[in-house]
Amino acid sequence: MIKTSVILAFYNRVDYLKLVLAGFERQTFKDFEIIIADDGSSSAAVKEIENLSRLMPFPVIHIWHEDRGFRKNKILNQAITAANSDYLIFIDADCIPHREFIKEHINCREKNICLTGRRVNMSKRITRYLTPGRVKDGFLEDNMVMLIEDGIFGKSFYVERGFYIQNKFLRNFINKKKRGMLGSNFSIYKEDFLKINGFDERYEAPSVGEDSDVEYRLGLCGVGVKSINNIAVQYHLYHKLQDRPQVNLDLFDEIKKSGLYYTPFGIKR
């Protein structure tokens, strides 16, 4: 059994996927597989993924279903089922990992704990400058001054989250504050996630269903959330913000009123 399965939520942006995979090519921790959870990308994108997969130094599994609108939670559940590891790391295909990203999720893992990191939100200017070659050469990690300047004078946000901290005291100090789960940067033992039956597939729009709902239901069954801010670092590629419809919030309210942690609309039906 491999040490961990990295589940990568993806839809159509192969140009971004190439940058993200370049980030995984330079990981210091090597014992992992990538599972691309593809929410209905085009046939052209699927073909490109097949070609890319052959070039990667790690196993790549591509899970795809037909495009019927936003069904991210459904394809993520399928990816969980396909995972060949008992530990899962979740990331979006527009987030480039720091070279120590997997190592830190693995080293910090605990039973009955969901780890959650944070990300730098990069500007359109910096995103356009990136290439797979620059990512593999460590451009983002080696140019924090540029990111800070872009945070002050440009349009990058949360650049302070890009600092990778190794000092144990500083790590504990920074992460004393409780932080909510981030759907693009969290990890958990598979058996703990199965306690809540995975993601609730009734969420068919972005926000809440990929993180807040999961965190709430995990808490009900005794699985806590632990912050690893400035430890598991990632860099978010620029794109326009997606709509956050009220229907998701209404569903979340309904779930909170029920007080049930195990969703009947998850992996097992």
KOLFIDO-405582 format. One line per field, with one value per residue: residue number from 1; x, y, z of N, C-alpha, C in turn; residue in three letters. Coordinates in pm, whole numbers. Layout:
BEGIN
i: [NUM; ...]
n_c1: [X; ...]
n_c2: [Y; ...]
n_c3: [Z; ...]
ca_c1: [X; ...]
ca_c2: [Y; ...]
ca_c3: [Z; ...]
c_c1: [X; ...]
c_c2: [Y; ...]
c_c3: [Z; ...]
aa: [Ala; ...]
! end
This chain:
BEGIN
i: [1; 2; 3; 4; 5; 6; 7; 8; 9; 10; 11; 12; 13; 14; 15; 16; 17; 18; 19; 20; 21; 22; 23; 24; 25; 26; 27; 28; 29; 30; 31; 32; 33; 34; 35; 36; 37; 38; 39; 40; 41; 42; 43; 44; 45; 46; 47; 48; 49; 50; 51; 52; 53; 54; 55; 56; 57; 58; 59; 60; 61; 62; 63; 64; 65; 66; 67; 68; 69; 70; 71; 72; 73; 74; 75; 76; 77; 78; 79; 80; 81; 82; 83; 84; 85; 86; 87; 88; 89; 90; 91; 92; 93; 94; 95; 96; 97; 98; 99; 100; 101; 102; 103; 104; 105; 106; 107; 108; 109; 110; 111; 112; 113; 114; 115; 116; 117; 118; 119; 120; 121; 122; 123; 124; 125; 126; 127; 128; 129; 130; 131; 132; 133; 134; 135; 136; 137; 138; 139; 140; 141; 142; 143; 144; 145; 146; 147; 148; 149; 150; 151; 152; 153; 154; 155; 156; 157; 158; 159; 160; 161; 162; 163; 164; 165; 166; 167; 168; 169; 170; 171; 172; 173; 174; 175; 176; 177; 178; 179; 180; 181; 182; 183; 184; 185; 186; 187; 188; 189; 190; 191; 192; 193; 194; 195; 196; 197; 198; 199; 200; 201; 202; 203; 204; 205; 206; 207; 208; 209; 210; 211; 212; 213; 214; 215; 216; 217; 218; 219; 220; 221; 222; 223; 224; 225; 226; 227; 228; 229; 230; 231; 232; 233; 234; 235; 236; 237; 238; 239; 240; 241; 242; 243; 244; 245; 246; 247; 248; 249; 250; 251; 252; 253; 254; 255; 256; 257; 258; 259; 260; 261; 262; 263; 264; 265; 266; 267; 268; 269]
n_c1: [84; 55; 176; 17; -277; -330; -590; -716; -911; -1065; -1138; -1138; -924; -646; -407; -358; -348; -108; 81; 30; 85; 356; 443; 402; 587; 824; 818; 948; 876; 803; 633; 352; 31; -147; -480; -693; -980; -1222; -1459; -1622; -1478; -1389; -1355; -1117; -960; -948; -798; -553; -487; -445; -213; -36; -27; 129; 382; 448; 635; 511; 230; -72; -415; -707; -1022; -1339; -1654; -1963; -2039; -2266; -2330; -2225; -2083; -1897; -1864; -1962; -1783; -1553; -1613; -1612; -1343; -1231; -1315; -1161; -906; -583; -470; -461; -464; -566; -517; -648; -679; -717; -714; -606; -415; -90; 144; 372; 710; 742; 492; 337; 495; 465; 190; 181; 365; 239; 3; -278; -483; -836; -825; -853; -644; -574; -451; -342; -350; -172; -316; -267; -198; -331; -122; 114; 37; 16; 281; 396; 535; 546; 818; 934; 798; 891; 1154; 1140; 1047; 836; 876; 1127; 1099; 970; 988; 905; 638; 546; 578; 395; 170; 153; 159; 31; -203; -211; -308; -308; -37; 136; 86; 243; 489; 706; 741; 970; 1052; 964; 847; 747; 569; 376; 289; 179; -30; -201; -442; -774; -879; -1101; -1188; -1033; -1130; -955; -717; -664; -633; -684; -743; -866; -1053; -1162; -1293; -1482; -1653; -1842; -1953; -1834; -1839; -2132; -2348; -2554; -2493; -2460; -2320; -2056; -1879; -1917; -2025; -1797; -1625; -1711; -1948; -1845; -1657; -1831; -1986; -1787; -1702; -1924; -1899; -1673; -1426; -1169; -1052; -739; -513; -261; -127; 112; 272; 179; 191; 46; -6; -234; -368; -468; -812; -1141; -1376; -1611; -1972; -2160; -2413; -2733; -2868; -2693; -2627; -2875; -2918; -2711; -2792; -3017; -2900; -2755; -2963; -3068; -2874; -2728; -2445; -2373; -2415; -2682; -2650; -2402; -2100; -2180; -2497]
n_c2: [-120; 220; 524; 761; 900; 1151; 1351; 1517; 1774; 1850; 2036; 2080; 2283; 2235; 2367; 2481; 2247; 2131; 2298; 2245; 1969; 1983; 2093; 1876; 1701; 1781; 1717; 1645; 1420; 1106; 885; 848; 865; 1022; 1110; 1211; 1379; 1422; 1639; 1605; 1694; 1807; 1599; 1652; 1758; 1533; 1360; 1496; 1474; 1199; 1175; 1336; 1191; 969; 1070; 1133; 1087; 948; 740; 799; 828; 856; 970; 1002; 1158; 1216; 1545; 1713; 1958; 2121; 1884; 1822; 1708; 1452; 1329; 1346; 1167; 929; 919; 882; 622; 492; 523; 405; 406; 446; 699; 1026; 1311; 1621; 1841; 2122; 2151; 2393; 2478; 2507; 2298; 2354; 2233; 2072; 1993; 1744; 1588; 1726; 1704; 1427; 1384; 1523; 1394; 1251; 1015; 1054; 1322; 1596; 1753; 2088; 2317; 2635; 2886; 3088; 3349; 3410; 3676; 3770; 3852; 3727; 3461; 3429; 3443; 3206; 2887; 2531; 2455; 2666; 2633; 2378; 2444; 2575; 2838; 2983; 2937; 3045; 3312; 3484; 3750; 3885; 3801; 3921; 4194; 4206; 4157; 4389; 4602; 4503; 4260; 4022; 3810; 3733; 3667; 3618; 3365; 3208; 3166; 2920; 2757; 2615; 2603; 2467; 2592; 2837; 2732; 2612; 2839; 3004; 2845; 2829; 2956; 2870; 2743; 2721; 2445; 2408; 2346; 2300; 2225; 1998; 1709; 1363; 1058; 780; 609; 772; 962; 806; 759; 959; 910; 1030; 1301; 1506; 1460; 1615; 1881; 2093; 2307; 2554; 2606; 2573; 2298; 2149; 2187; 2337; 2196; 1936; 1966; 2029; 1792; 1602; 1693; 1627; 1354; 1324; 1382; 1602; 1929; 2041; 2304; 2361; 2586; 2775; 2556; 2330; 2439; 2614; 2749; 2947; 2959; 3226; 3299; 3402; 3470; 3225; 3202; 3203; 3038; 3074; 2838; 2638; 2725; 2709; 2432; 2350; 2463; 2307; 2056; 2103; 2143; 1888; 1743; 1518; 1322; 1132; 1116; 1017; 1057; 1012; 831; 561; 440]
n_c3: [0; -85; 69; 79; -75; -304; -370; -636; -727; -1030; -1331; -1658; -1686; -1815; -1852; -1601; -1452; -1541; -1420; -1151; -1132; -1190; -953; -785; -887; -777; -509; -185; -45; -164; -181; -300; -466; -734; -767; -1004; -978; -1183; -1286; -1521; -1755; -2092; -2389; -2518; -2312; -2149; -2306; -2308; -2039; -2018; -2173; -2024; -1786; -1841; -1837; -1580; -1275; -1077; -977; -1157; -1139; -1319; -1267; -1397; -1470; -1646; -1765; -1590; -1488; -1181; -995; -802; -543; -577; -760; -610; -404; -550; -611; -357; -308; -498; -405; -314; -64; 294; 384; 306; 102; 15; -257; -476; -835; -906; -738; -645; -491; -218; -197; 27; 90; 85; 257; 501; 555; 591; 806; 1012; 1057; 1233; 1405; 1412; 1357; 1139; 922; 826; 593; 452; 185; -53; -238; -558; -792; -1117; -1280; -1178; -1197; -1475; -1543; -1468; -1550; -1617; -1601; -1450; -1210; -1132; -1090; -853; -838; -706; -431; -398; -440; -253; -180; -410; -416; -182; -245; -454; -310; -160; -347; -569; -672; -529; -258; 94; 120; 327; 406; 255; 367; 466; 758; 979; 1242; 1549; 1775; 1667; 1480; 1649; 1785; 1580; 1500; 1713; 1706; 1628; 1317; 1041; 823; 503; 182; -30; 76; 274; 490; 585; 767; 587; 709; 905; 750; 628; 834; 827; 590; 370; 129; 105; -152; -237; -251; -507; -609; -579; -264; 92; 90; 39; 247; 498; 564; 582; 790; 1001; 1027; 1076; 1326; 1482; 1508; 1652; 1532; 1511; 1393; 1289; 1258; 1015; 926; 740; 732; 577; 278; 3; -331; -481; -800; -1014; -1072; -1173; -914; -812; -816; -510; -424; -258; -214; -128; 131; 251; 245; 411; 654; 697; 737; 970; 1149; 1159; 1293; 1226; 1155; 968; 634; 422; 161; 44; -4; 33; -51]
ca_c1: [0; 130; 162; -95; -344; -361; -710; -703; -1037; -1027; -1238; -1104; -808; -525; -292; -334; -311; 34; 156; 11; 161; 497; 467; 410; 708; 939; 795; 1054; 815; 779; 546; 214; -36; -240; -609; -758; -1125; -1257; -1603; -1684; -1402; -1409; -1277; -983; -890; -926; -685; -431; -457; -388; -75; 41; -12; 239; 509; 469; 715; 427; 106; -184; -542; -802; -1163; -1418; -1794; -2023; -2066; -2408; -2324; -2130; -2101; -1764; -1868; -1986; -1660; -1458; -1647; -1562; -1196; -1204; -1333; -1052; -775; -507; -403; -552; -458; -609; -490; -735; -626; -780; -620; -556; -331; 43; 195; 511; 782; 728; 349; 294; 571; 410; 61; 209; 430; 149; -125; -322; -616; -945; -792; -846; -548; -608; -355; -393; -289; -153; -397; -180; -260; -331; 12; 209; -13; 52; 426; 440; 541; 585; 961; 962; 747; 984; 1278; 1118; 1031; 748; 938; 1249; 1069; 872; 993; 820; 499; 514; 562; 269; 65; 143; 134; -42; -333; -202; -364; -266; 98; 204; 64; 341; 612; 716; 807; 1019; 1071; 850; 781; 670; 457; 272; 236; 96; -147; -283; -575; -856; -917; -1192; -1134; -1025; -1153; -845; -594; -688; -602; -757; -745; -985; -1152; -1231; -1384; -1592; -1748; -1950; -1993; -1778; -1904; -2276; -2357; -2663; -2435; -2431; -2267; -1937; -1880; -1982; -2036; -1665; -1546; -1786; -2036; -1759; -1603; -1940; -2025; -1675; -1707; -2031; -1858; -1551; -1305; -1138; -977; -614; -453; -117; -96; 256; 337; 138; 175; 14; -17; -357; -364; -576; -931; -1253; -1450; -1736; -2089; -2188; -2559; -2802; -2919; -2597; -2641; -3002; -2897; -2625; -2879; -3102; -2816; -2725; -3084; -3088; -2777; -2678; -2313; -2363; -2508; -2729; -2626; -2258; -2035; -2273; -2636]
ca_c2: [0; 346; 599; 854; 931; 1293; 1363; 1646; 1812; 1908; 2057; 2142; 2371; 2154; 2456; 2489; 2113; 2112; 2369; 2174; 1844; 2021; 2107; 1743; 1635; 1820; 1687; 1570; 1292; 1046; 767; 893; 859; 1131; 1072; 1328; 1368; 1506; 1665; 1613; 1774; 1775; 1486; 1703; 1765; 1395; 1306; 1560; 1414; 1066; 1196; 1387; 1087; 880; 1138; 1162; 988; 887; 688; 892; 764; 957; 933; 1099; 1132; 1305; 1681; 1747; 2069; 2109; 1763; 1798; 1617; 1316; 1273; 1329; 1041; 821; 918; 820; 478; 441; 547; 287; 438; 471; 841; 1105; 1455; 1684; 1966; 2160; 2153; 2528; 2507; 2448; 2267; 2371; 2107; 1992; 1986; 1609; 1547; 1786; 1639; 1293; 1391; 1581; 1322; 1189; 955; 1139; 1462; 1644; 1862; 2186; 2424; 2755; 2909; 3223; 3376; 3485; 3766; 3729; 3880; 3621; 3335; 3424; 3431; 3072; 2776; 2409; 2459; 2758; 2570; 2270; 2506; 2637; 2982; 3042; 2929; 3125; 3453; 3537; 3897; 3926; 3781; 4025; 4320; 4198; 4168; 4529; 4694; 4436; 4201; 3895; 3819; 3634; 3621; 3573; 3221; 3141; 3141; 2784; 2768; 2487; 2612; 2405; 2691; 2927; 2656; 2599; 2972; 3050; 2760; 2827; 3003; 2771; 2783; 2628; 2359; 2462; 2232; 2278; 2193; 1924; 1566; 1287; 914; 738; 551; 883; 1025; 713; 768; 1050; 866; 1116; 1428; 1504; 1486; 1709; 2012; 2099; 2441; 2576; 2658; 2509; 2153; 2085; 2207; 2369; 2083; 1823; 1997; 2020; 1653; 1536; 1731; 1555; 1216; 1324; 1408; 1744; 1996; 2099; 2394; 2353; 2708; 2797; 2425; 2274; 2564; 2603; 2876; 2940; 3028; 3325; 3287; 3480; 3404; 3161; 3240; 3127; 3046; 3057; 2701; 2564; 2768; 2654; 2290; 2339; 2490; 2189; 1950; 2138; 2120; 1744; 1693; 1388; 1332; 1036; 1154; 908; 1100; 1010; 719; 447; 481]
ca_c3: [0; -85; 194; 75; -202; -319; -453; -705; -791; -1159; -1438; -1786; -1696; -1828; -1834; -1457; -1406; -1570; -1317; -1024; -1140; -1179; -810; -724; -935; -695; -368; -116; -9; -295; -177; -314; -596; -764; -824; -1062; -968; -1297; -1284; -1653; -1852; -2233; -2440; -2547; -2184; -2104; -2384; -2258; -1908; -2045; -2219; -1911; -1684; -1879; -1817; -1439; -1203; -973; -1037; -1177; -1168; -1367; -1244; -1474; -1500; -1745; -1720; -1569; -1394; -1070; -913; -747; -430; -626; -818; -499; -338; -635; -595; -227; -326; -582; -342; -272; 61; 407; 419; 191; 98; -83; -313; -602; -947; -930; -622; -658; -357; -177; -214; 149; 115; 121; 375; 623; 584; 642; 937; 1112; 1061; 1358; 1401; 1462; 1331; 1001; 911; 723; 568; 388; 54; -107; -357; -648; -888; -1258; -1336; -1138; -1253; -1618; -1557; -1431; -1644; -1544; -1575; -1340; -1088; -1095; -1044; -722; -854; -606; -298; -396; -473; -159; -183; -520; -374; -83; -319; -527; -209; -117; -458; -675; -642; -459; -124; 194; 85; 449; 419; 173; 442; 519; 888; 1030; 1386; 1618; 1861; 1582; 1425; 1751; 1816; 1469; 1485; 1834; 1668; 1559; 1182; 975; 719; 367; 94; -124; 149; 398; 484; 686; 748; 514; 800; 971; 654; 602; 946; 789; 455; 267; 94; 77; -296; -269; -281; -650; -637; -496; -127; 206; 82; 29; 368; 620; 594; 622; 923; 1098; 1049; 1142; 1466; 1549; 1538; 1733; 1455; 1521; 1286; 1337; 1159; 983; 852; 725; 735; 447; 202; -139; -403; -558; -929; -1029; -1157; -1122; -808; -851; -738; -389; -420; -130; -198; -47; 270; 299; 269; 529; 770; 713; 792; 1109; 1229; 1175; 1388; 1182; 1093; 858; 528; 336; 22; 28; -75; 39; -63]
c_c1: [87; 94; 41; -149; -378; -476; -721; -835; -1009; -1148; -1176; -974; -679; -400; -257; -289; -162; 121; 148; 91; 312; 535; 479; 535; 829; 917; 913; 1004; 762; 672; 399; 162; -123; -367; -677; -909; -1185; -1409; -1658; -1611; -1426; -1322; -1134; -900; -856; -806; -553; -389; -393; -242; 15; 72; 105; 376; 544; 550; 640; 300; -1; -307; -641; -944; -1249; -1566; -1847; -2053; -2216; -2418; -2225; -2164; -1967; -1767; -1887; -1857; -1552; -1486; -1599; -1410; -1156; -1213; -1217; -915; -712; -429; -506; -545; -478; -571; -574; -679; -702; -673; -585; -467; -198; 99; 340; 580; 773; 581; 305; 366; 508; 273; 83; 268; 337; 21; -150; -458; -716; -914; -792; -752; -592; -501; -423; -318; -270; -245; -318; -260; -257; -192; 110; 166; 29; 202; 475; 438; 574; 734; 995; 912; 845; 1118; 1263; 1097; 947; 811; 1059; 1223; 958; 871; 903; 673; 457; 491; 430; 150; 43; 97; 49; -174; -323; -252; -311; -126; 174; 187; 163; 473; 607; 801; 844; 1036; 946; 774; 693; 551; 342; 207; 139; -35; -226; -428; -650; -896; -1007; -1124; -1137; -1030; -1040; -715; -629; -654; -665; -739; -876; -1092; -1228; -1330; -1504; -1694; -1867; -2004; -1949; -1853; -2053; -2296; -2475; -2614; -2393; -2397; -2147; -1971; -1960; -1977; -1904; -1583; -1631; -1878; -1956; -1706; -1711; -1973; -1912; -1675; -1811; -1992; -1720; -1421; -1280; -1064; -856; -550; -305; -82; 55; 338; 308; 97; 136; -12; -133; -346; -487; -691; -1041; -1327; -1579; -1851; -2106; -2339; -2618; -2846; -2824; -2610; -2769; -2988; -2812; -2705; -2967; -3024; -2782; -2845; -3107; -2993; -2719; -2541; -2298; -2466; -2552; -2707; -2476; -2208; -2126; -2415; -2727]
c_c2: [125; 428; 692; 871; 1079; 1304; 1506; 1678; 1894; 1927; 2142; 2224; 2290; 2241; 2470; 2354; 2087; 2180; 2295; 2044; 1870; 2038; 1972; 1667; 1668; 1796; 1610; 1434; 1228; 937; 808; 863; 983; 1070; 1199; 1303; 1469; 1518; 1692; 1698; 1724; 1658; 1528; 1711; 1626; 1334; 1366; 1502; 1277; 1078; 1244; 1276; 995; 939; 1158; 1051; 918; 834; 796; 810; 874; 904; 1042; 1059; 1241; 1442; 1705; 1863; 2039; 1988; 1722; 1697; 1472; 1254; 1259; 1199; 920; 807; 854; 668; 416; 450; 418; 310; 459; 615; 924; 1252; 1515; 1820; 1995; 2172; 2295; 2574; 2433; 2420; 2309; 2236; 2016; 1965; 1846; 1563; 1600; 1727; 1500; 1298; 1440; 1499; 1257; 1123; 1050; 1289; 1486; 1763; 1959; 2294; 2545; 2777; 3058; 3237; 3467; 3569; 3707; 3746; 3768; 3487; 3320; 3403; 3287; 2976; 2651; 2407; 2548; 2700; 2463; 2324; 2577; 2786; 3044; 3045; 3021; 3274; 3510; 3689; 3950; 3912; 3888; 4159; 4321; 4204; 4311; 4619; 4633; 4378; 4058; 3915; 3706; 3580; 3573; 3423; 3141; 3113; 2999; 2789; 2630; 2487; 2563; 2504; 2784; 2857; 2648; 2733; 3019; 2971; 2741; 2866; 2893; 2825; 2677; 2551; 2429; 2345; 2201; 2238; 2126; 1778; 1495; 1138; 874; 685; 660; 951; 935; 711; 856; 1019; 963; 1246; 1407; 1549; 1575; 1850; 2014; 2241; 2461; 2630; 2573; 2356; 2080; 2100; 2231; 2254; 1964; 1846; 1981; 1875; 1572; 1567; 1655; 1412; 1210; 1341; 1559; 1797; 2066; 2181; 2365; 2467; 2733; 2669; 2351; 2391; 2532; 2742; 2865; 3024; 3116; 3273; 3372; 3400; 3344; 3211; 3148; 3130; 3016; 2913; 2616; 2597; 2713; 2505; 2268; 2364; 2369; 2075; 1978; 2116; 1972; 1685; 1558; 1403; 1240; 1073; 1030; 940; 1108; 890; 597; 498; 370]
c_c3: [0; 39; 192; -67; -203; -417; -504; -777; -916; -1250; -1548; -1793; -1698; -1810; -1686; -1403; -1429; -1464; -1183; -1023; -1133; -1032; -740; -771; -846; -546; -307; -71; -137; -297; -182; -454; -610; -822; -873; -1062; -1066; -1309; -1424; -1754; -1995; -2275; -2473; -2420; -2132; -2177; -2337; -2123; -1926; -2088; -2105; -1811; -1713; -1848; -1669; -1371; -1090; -1040; -1045; -1216; -1207; -1352; -1307; -1472; -1593; -1684; -1713; -1471; -1283; -984; -853; -633; -473; -680; -711; -423; -419; -623; -462; -239; -404; -516; -292; -143; 170; 454; 294; 209; -14; -125; -442; -711; -992; -814; -633; -518; -338; -181; -91; 183; 161; 247; 503; 656; 644; 783; 1047; 1133; 1197; 1334; 1466; 1451; 1180; 1000; 802; 715; 505; 256; 30; -227; -451; -748; -1029; -1318; -1303; -1196; -1399; -1640; -1537; -1549; -1563; -1509; -1458; -1207; -1040; -1045; -910; -726; -742; -468; -287; -418; -384; -156; -294; -483; -273; -152; -395; -431; -163; -231; -571; -627; -590; -316; -36; 164; 207; 470; 335; 245; 500; 645; 939; 1182; 1460; 1705; 1778; 1520; 1526; 1782; 1707; 1462; 1615; 1803; 1591; 1422; 1122; 864; 584; 270; -1; -56; 282; 378; 602; 660; 681; 609; 876; 878; 625; 717; 912; 648; 346; 248; 69; -68; -334; -295; -428; -695; -545; -358; -31; 200; 80; 156; 494; 661; 647; 764; 1030; 1130; 1112; 1292; 1545; 1586; 1603; 1659; 1455; 1400; 1347; 1226; 1142; 887; 855; 740; 606; 358; 58; -197; -501; -685; -947; -1116; -1095; -1015; -861; -764; -618; -365; -282; -106; -116; 101; 331; 332; 394; 657; 801; 780; 938; 1200; 1255; 1279; 1353; 1116; 973; 750; 449; 188; -9; -49; -81; 36; -8]
aa: [Met; Ile; Lys; Thr; Ser; Val; Ile; Leu; Ala; Phe; Tyr; Asn; Arg; Val; Asp; Tyr; Leu; Lys; Leu; Val; Leu; Ala; Gly; Phe; Glu; Arg; Gln; Thr; Phe; Lys; Asp; Phe; Glu; Ile; Ile; Ile; Ala; Asp; Asp; Gly; Ser; Ser; Ser; Ala; Ala; Val; Lys; Glu; Ile; Glu; Asn; Leu; Ser; Arg; Leu; Met; Pro; Phe; Pro; Val; Ile; His; Ile; Trp; His; Glu; Asp; Arg; Gly; Phe; Arg; Lys; Asn; Lys; Ile; Leu; Asn; Gln; Ala; Ile; Thr; Ala; Ala; Asn; Ser; Asp; Tyr; Leu; Ile; Phe; Ile; Asp; Ala; Asp; Cys; Ile; Pro; His; Arg; Glu; Phe; Ile; Lys; Glu; His; Ile; Asn; Cys; Arg; Glu; Lys; Asn; Ile; Cys; Leu; Thr; Gly; Arg; Arg; Val; Asn; Met; Ser; Lys; Arg; Ile; Thr; Arg; Tyr; Leu; Thr; Pro; Gly; Arg; Val; Lys; Asp; Gly; Phe; Leu; Glu; Asp; Asn; Met; Val; Met; Leu; Ile; Glu; Asp; Gly; Ile; Phe; Gly; Lys; Ser; Phe; Tyr; Val; Glu; Arg; Gly; Phe; Tyr; Ile; Gln; Asn; Lys; Phe; Leu; Arg; Asn; Phe; Ile; Asn; Lys; Lys; Lys; Arg; Gly; Met; Leu; Gly; Ser; Asn; Phe; Ser; Ile; Tyr; Lys; Glu; Asp; Phe; Leu; Lys; Ile; Asn; Gly; Phe; Asp; Glu; Arg; Tyr; Glu; Ala; Pro; Ser; Val; Gly; Glu; Asp; Ser; Asp; Val; Glu; Tyr; Arg; Leu; Gly; Leu; Cys; Gly; Val; Gly; Val; Lys; Ser; Ile; Asn; Asn; Ile; Ala; Val; Gln; Tyr; His; Leu; Tyr; His; Lys; Leu; Gln; Asp; Arg; Pro; Gln; Val; Asn; Leu; Asp; Leu; Phe; Asp; Glu; Ile; Lys; Lys; Ser; Gly; Leu; Tyr; Tyr; Thr; Pro; Phe; Gly; Ile; Lys; Arg]
! end
